[in-house]
Amino acid sequence: MQKKIKQAKKYLEWGKPNQAIAELKPTLNSEQIQKEFKWVPNHLMGLALSLQGKNDEAIRYLEKAARYGSDIPDTYQMLSE
């Protein structure tokens, strides 16, 4: 599953949110991943949805990332916009 998170990050860097979302969906349903990576999959899903213009959905994931302890300023910056 860690590979899926790394791949999703690459897709986001390349501006391919659809592929990032496809990689992230299984990680969001994995209790093990949620325990191990906590906020990371939610933060990345928020970014991907934001790139698609789905801001309401993005906010839900970014709020989860913040709740799970995101230490990335982008999470909070995107929530404040």
Backbone torsions as a table, in degrees:
resi	resn	phi	psi	omega
1	MET	NA	-30.8	178.2
2	GLN	-60.0	-34.0	178.3
3	LYS	-62.3	-37.3	179.7
4	LYS	-64.3	-39.2	178.6
5	ILE	-66.5	-44.5	178.3
6	LYS	-61.8	-42.4	179.9
7	GLN	-65.4	-39.9	178.5
8	ALA	-61.2	-41.1	177.7
9	LYS	-59.8	-42.3	179.3
10	LYS	-63.5	-44.8	179.1
11	TYR	-59.9	-39.4	178.5
12	LEU	-66.0	-40.0	177.0
13	GLU	-61.7	-33.5	-178.9
14	TRP	-86.6	0.9	179.3
15	GLY	73.5	33.4	-179.0
16	LYS	-119.1	76.8	-175.9
17	PRO	-65.4	-32.3	-179.6
18	ASN	-61.0	-44.2	179.6
19	GLN	-68.3	-37.2	178.0
20	ALA	-61.8	-43.2	179.7
21	ILE	-62.7	-41.8	178.8
22	ALA	-60.4	-37.7	178.3
23	GLU	-71.9	-34.6	-173.6
24	LEU	-81.2	-29.4	-175.8
25	LYS	-52.0	-48.0	179.8
26	PRO	-64.7	-30.2	-178.7
27	THR	-71.3	-30.6	-179.4
28	LEU	-73.7	-20.3	178.8
29	ASN	-97.6	2.3	-178.2
30	SER	-99.8	116.4	179.1
31	GLU	-62.7	-37.0	179.4
32	GLN	-62.2	-45.0	-179.8
33	ILE	-65.6	-42.2	179.5
34	GLN	-60.4	-37.5	178.6
35	LYS	-71.2	-42.0	-175.0
36	GLU	-75.6	-44.2	-173.6
37	PHE	-106.6	-9.5	176.7
38	LYS	47.0	-94.8	-170.6
39	TRP	-86.3	-18.6	-170.3
40	VAL	-58.8	-52.2	-178.7
41	PRO	-61.1	-36.3	179.1
42	ASN	-67.6	-40.7	177.6
43	HIS	-61.8	-47.6	-178.6
44	LEU	-64.8	-39.3	178.0
45	MET	-64.9	-39.1	176.2
46	GLY	-60.3	-42.9	177.7
47	LEU	-62.5	-46.0	-178.4
48	ALA	-61.7	-45.1	179.7
49	LEU	-66.0	-35.8	177.1
50	SER	-63.1	-41.0	177.6
51	LEU	-62.8	-28.1	178.0
52	GLN	-84.0	-6.0	-178.3
53	GLY	84.2	11.6	179.8
54	LYS	-94.2	69.0	-170.7
55	ASN	-65.4	-37.6	179.4
56	ASP	-63.0	-43.2	177.7
57	GLU	-67.1	-40.3	-179.9
58	ALA	-59.4	-42.2	-178.6
59	ILE	-60.5	-40.3	178.9
60	ARG	-57.2	-45.1	-178.6
61	TYR	-72.2	-37.3	178.4
62	LEU	-66.9	-36.4	176.6
63	GLU	-65.1	-38.9	176.1
64	LYS	-63.2	-42.9	179.6
65	ALA	-59.9	-43.1	178.8
66	ALA	-64.1	-42.4	179.2
67	ARG	-62.8	-35.0	-179.2
68	TYR	-85.0	4.0	172.2
69	GLY	97.5	30.8	178.4
70	SER	-52.4	134.9	176.6
71	ASP	-110.4	19.1	179.9
72	ILE	-100.9	120.7	179.9
73	PRO	-56.6	-29.6	-179.6
74	ASP	-57.7	-36.1	179.4
75	THR	-56.4	-50.1	-175.7
76	TYR	-74.1	-35.3	178.2
77	GLN	-63.9	-43.7	-179.3
78	MET	-66.5	-33.6	178.8
79	LEU	-70.6	-27.5	-176.9
80	SER	-83.2	-12.3	-177.7
81	GLU	-80.4	NA	NA
